[in-house]
Amino acid sequence: MAWWGIVLIVLAVLCVICAVTGWLLVDFAVRKKSKIFMDNSKIKKMEITAANPGTYPEIEKVYDDYPLDERAKLMKGEMDLDDDHKEFWTQNIFGQKLRAYYYEHSLDTHKYIILVHGYGNSAAMASRMYNAPEMCARGYNILLPDLLAHGSSEGEFVSMGYKDKYTVLAWIKYILEIDPDASIALMGVSMGAATVMVTSGEDLPDNVKCIVEDCGFTNAYDQFAYVIKSKHIPAFPFVNLLELFAKLRTGVSFKRDCSPIDCVPKCKKPMFFVHGAEDDFVPTFMVHPLYDACITEKEKLIVPDATHARSNKFHPEIYWPAVWGFIEKYI
């Protein structure tokens, strides 16, 4: 066989390997029905530790606010809440059905918070993490959407905040249809924070008064690269393949579309940036360029000792007065 024939065979084999790898990476990272996405190592550790306390002390230390078996079921969508909430349904511009939990204050209030959960979680999880009934008792109606491909909302692929902005916009529209006098705060954690930041770049109605982002990333591409490198795996070519095949399969570019750092400069609403000082998942350093890029009224809080999406648990005495103080300046 001629040398060029061997070269062609080698190139063909490499292309097949890259295609298979890229396809599997998309399944791993953002496909809802993927067993890997739904049944990740953290959930397994929760289940094991719930049955055998002390097996993974780091899990017990971080997730000590309610039973680990309950948290694991919530993360996998196997458990619903039994508190006093309603379920609302709407759809986005793509025709996908969207579910939200709604906690209605007993008084006739026009104050609302749309609280957006993070990657791999759900409205139920966000309700537990942030104690939605207690937030409601402060005088707010609390709406917690299931983002695309999460909870009971439709969608096969997680969009890392990009298409999720249409989820948030759909719920803003829904609220204004039932209450034209509504004053709304947007609040998100982790990927939910990225979602509200991406949404902040849109032409939002005057009813949206302020935004709180808690530990959001600068750019989904950079976030995936950071996570991969933290596992001692080179970002190239894996993140490049993920980007390419995500674009082919979902129509979303993690580098260009899922980029809060490019959206916050367009924001016209006051924004509060919160991040845990010990966050090693969405690294703390990401909050600083986000804050610097925002040109509207803004505040920043770095919570000591706090790991990812746990600022409200590590130091509630710092977190909640700061968050409520910011929101109540505008609502």
C-alpha positions in Angstrom: 0.0 0.0 0.0 1.3 3.5 -0.9 2.3 5.8 1.9 -0.6 8.2 1.1 -3.1 5.3 1.6 -1.7 4.6 5.0 -2.0 8.3 5.8 -5.6 8.4 4.7 -6.5 5.3 6.8 -4.8 6.9 9.9 -6.7 10.2 9.3 -10.0 8.3 8.9 -9.4 6.4 12.1 -8.6 9.7 13.9 -11.7 11.3 12.6 -13.8 8.4 13.8 -12.2 8.6 17.3 -12.8 12.3 17.4 -16.4 11.9 16.3 -17.1 9.2 18.9 -15.4 11.2 21.6 -17.2 14.4 20.8 -20.5 12.6 20.7 -19.9 11.0 24.1 -18.7 14.3 25.6 -22.0 15.9 24.7 -23.9 13.0 26.3 -21.7 13.3 29.4 -22.0 17.0 29.8 -25.4 18.2 28.7 -27.8 15.4 27.6 -30.6 15.0 30.1 -31.3 11.4 29.5 -27.7 10.4 29.8 -27.2 8.1 32.8 -23.9 9.8 33.4 -25.5 13.2 33.6 -28.3 12.0 35.9 -26.3 9.6 38.0 -23.1 11.4 38.7 -20.4 10.5 41.3 -21.6 13.1 43.8 -25.1 11.6 43.9 -23.6 8.1 44.4 -21.5 9.4 47.3 -24.6 10.9 48.8 -26.5 7.6 48.6 -23.5 5.6 50.0 -22.9 8.0 52.8 -26.6 8.1 53.7 -26.5 4.4 54.1 -23.0 4.2 55.7 -22.2 7.5 57.6 -18.6 8.4 57.6 -17.8 6.9 54.2 -17.3 10.3 52.5 -16.9 12.9 55.3 -16.3 15.7 52.8 -19.9 15.1 51.5 -21.3 15.1 55.0 -19.5 18.3 55.8 -20.7 20.2 52.8 -24.2 18.8 52.6 -25.3 18.8 56.2 -28.5 20.8 56.0 -30.9 17.9 55.3 -30.7 14.1 54.8 -28.4 13.0 52.0 -30.7 10.3 50.7 -33.4 13.0 50.3 -31.0 15.3 48.5 -29.9 12.6 46.1 -33.5 11.8 45.2 -34.2 15.5 44.6 -31.2 15.8 42.3 -32.3 12.8 40.3 -35.9 14.1 40.2 -37.3 11.1 42.2 -38.8 13.2 45.0 -41.1 16.1 45.1 -41.8 18.7 47.8 -44.6 18.4 50.2 -44.9 22.0 51.2 -47.5 24.6 50.3 -46.6 25.4 46.7 -48.4 25.6 43.4 -47.2 24.3 40.0 -47.4 26.6 37.0 -46.8 25.7 33.3 -45.9 27.8 30.3 -43.8 27.4 27.2 -40.8 29.2 25.6 -40.4 30.5 22.1 -39.4 27.0 20.9 -42.7 25.6 22.0 -41.1 23.6 24.9 -43.2 23.1 28.0 -41.8 24.6 31.2 -42.7 23.9 34.8 -42.2 26.2 37.8 -42.9 25.9 41.5 -44.7 29.0 42.9 -44.9 30.1 46.5 -47.6 32.8 47.0 -47.4 35.2 49.9 -50.6 35.4 51.9 -50.9 39.1 51.4 -51.7 40.8 48.1 -48.1 41.6 47.3 -46.7 42.7 43.9 -43.2 41.7 44.8 -41.7 38.6 43.0 -38.4 36.8 42.9 -37.6 34.4 40.1 -35.1 32.0 41.7 -33.1 29.9 39.1 -31.4 26.6 40.0 -28.0 25.4 38.8 -26.7 22.6 36.6 -28.1 19.2 37.2 -30.5 20.4 39.8 -34.2 21.4 39.8 -36.8 23.9 41.2 -37.3 21.5 44.1 -33.6 21.5 44.9 -33.4 25.3 44.7 -36.4 25.5 47.0 -34.6 23.5 49.6 -31.2 25.1 49.1 -32.6 28.6 49.5 -35.7 27.9 51.7 -38.2 29.3 49.3 -41.1 29.2 51.9 -39.0 31.4 54.2 -38.1 33.8 51.4 -41.9 33.9 50.6 -42.6 34.8 54.3 -40.5 37.9 53.9 -43.2 39.3 51.6 -42.4 38.0 48.2 -44.0 35.6 45.7 -41.3 33.1 44.8 -41.2 31.4 41.4 -38.7 28.7 40.8 -38.5 27.4 37.2 -37.2 24.0 36.0 -34.7 25.0 33.3 -34.6 23.2 30.0 -33.7 19.5 30.4 -34.1 19.7 34.1 -36.9 18.6 36.5 -40.2 18.3 34.6 -39.4 20.9 31.9 -39.0 19.6 28.4 -35.7 19.6 26.5 -33.1 17.0 25.7 -30.0 19.1 26.1 -28.8 21.5 28.8 -28.0 24.8 27.2 -25.7 26.2 30.0 -27.8 29.4 30.3 -28.3 30.4 26.6 -31.7 28.9 25.8 -32.5 29.2 29.4 -32.8 32.9 29.1 -35.9 32.3 27.1 -37.2 30.2 30.0 -36.7 33.2 32.3 -38.2 35.6 29.8 -41.2 33.3 29.5 -41.8 33.4 33.2 -41.4 37.1 33.4 -44.1 37.4 30.7 -46.2 34.9 32.7 -46.0 37.0 35.9 -46.8 40.2 34.1 -49.9 38.6 32.6 -51.3 37.7 36.0 -49.9 40.9 37.7 -49.1 43.9 35.4 -47.9 45.8 38.5 -45.3 43.2 39.5 -41.8 44.2 40.7 -39.4 41.4 39.9 -36.0 40.4 41.1 -34.0 37.8 39.2 -31.8 35.5 41.3 -29.7 32.6 40.1 -27.1 30.2 41.5 -24.2 28.6 39.5 -25.6 27.9 36.0 -28.7 29.7 37.2 -26.6 32.7 37.9 -25.1 32.4 34.4 -28.7 32.2 33.1 -29.8 35.5 34.8 -26.6 37.2 33.6 -27.3 36.1 30.0 -30.9 37.3 30.4 -29.6 40.6 31.8 -28.3 41.5 28.3 -31.8 41.4 26.9 -34.3 44.3 26.7 -36.0 43.6 30.0 -39.3 45.3 31.0 -39.3 48.0 33.7 -40.9 45.6 36.0 -37.6 43.8 36.4 -35.9 45.8 39.1 -32.6 44.0 40.0 -30.5 40.9 39.5 -28.6 38.7 42.0 -26.0 36.3 40.6 -24.5 33.7 43.0 -21.3 32.0 41.8 -21.9 32.2 38.0 -19.3 31.5 35.4 -17.8 33.9 32.9 -18.3 31.6 29.9 -19.4 28.0 29.6 -16.5 27.1 27.4 -14.0 28.4 30.0 -16.0 26.7 32.7 -15.8 23.3 31.0 -12.1 23.8 30.4 -11.5 24.7 34.0 -13.3 21.6 35.2 -11.5 19.3 32.8 -8.1 20.7 33.8 -9.0 20.3 37.5 -9.2 16.6 36.8 -5.7 16.7 35.4 -6.9 16.2 31.9 -5.7 18.5 29.2 -8.5 20.9 27.9 -7.3 20.3 24.3 -8.8 18.5 22.4 -11.6 17.6 24.7 -13.2 21.0 25.2 -12.8 21.7 21.5 -14.6 18.5 20.6 -17.3 19.3 23.2 -17.8 22.7 21.7 -17.9 21.4 18.1 -20.3 18.6 18.7 -22.5 20.6 21.1 -23.0 23.1 18.3 -23.8 20.3 15.8 -26.2 18.5 18.1 -27.8 21.3 20.1 -27.2 24.4 18.0 -25.6 26.1 20.9 -22.0 27.4 21.1 -20.6 27.3 24.6 -18.0 29.8 23.7 -20.2 32.4 21.9 -23.7 31.8 23.1 -23.2 30.9 26.7 -21.1 33.9 27.7 -22.3 36.0 30.6 -19.1 38.0 30.4 -20.4 39.3 27.0 -23.9 40.0 28.3 -23.4 41.9 31.6 -22.0 45.0 29.8 -25.5 45.3 28.2 -27.3 45.1 31.5 -29.3 48.1 32.5 -30.5 46.7 35.8 -28.7 46.9 39.2 -26.7 43.7 39.7 -25.3 42.0 42.8 -22.4 39.6 42.4 -21.8 37.0 45.1 -19.2 34.2 45.2 -17.7 31.9 47.8 -14.1 32.5 48.6 -13.3 28.8 48.5 -15.2 27.9 45.4 -13.1 25.4 43.4 -15.9 24.4 40.9 -16.8 27.8 39.4 -13.5 29.4 40.6 -13.8 32.6 42.6 -11.6 34.5 40.2 -14.4 34.4 37.6 -16.5 36.9 39.6 -14.0 39.8 39.3 -14.1 40.2 35.5 -17.9 39.8 35.6 -18.2 42.6 38.1 -15.7 44.8 36.2 -17.7 44.2 32.9 -20.9 45.4 34.5 -21.5 49.1 33.9 -24.7 49.6 35.8 -25.3 49.9 39.5 -23.5 47.0 41.2 -22.2 45.4 44.3 -19.9 42.5 45.1 -19.7 40.1 48.0 -17.0 37.4 48.5 -18.2 35.1 51.3 -15.4 33.7 53.5 -14.8 30.0 53.6 -17.7 29.2 51.3 -17.5 26.5 48.6 -19.5 26.3 45.4 -23.1 27.4 45.8 -22.9 27.2 49.6 -22.4 30.9 50.6 -25.9 31.0 52.1 -25.0 27.9 54.2 -21.5 28.8 55.3 -22.3 32.3 56.5 -26.0 33.0 56.4 -25.4 35.9 58.8 -23.4 37.6 56.0 -25.2 36.3 52.9 -28.8 37.0 53.6 -28.6 40.5 55.0 -26.5 41.5 52.0 -28.8 39.9 49.5 -32.0 41.2 51.1 -30.4 44.6 51.6 -29.6 44.8 47.9 -33.0 43.5 46.6 -35.0 45.8 49.0 -33.2 48.9 47.7 -35.0 48.4 44.4 -38.3 46.6 45.3 
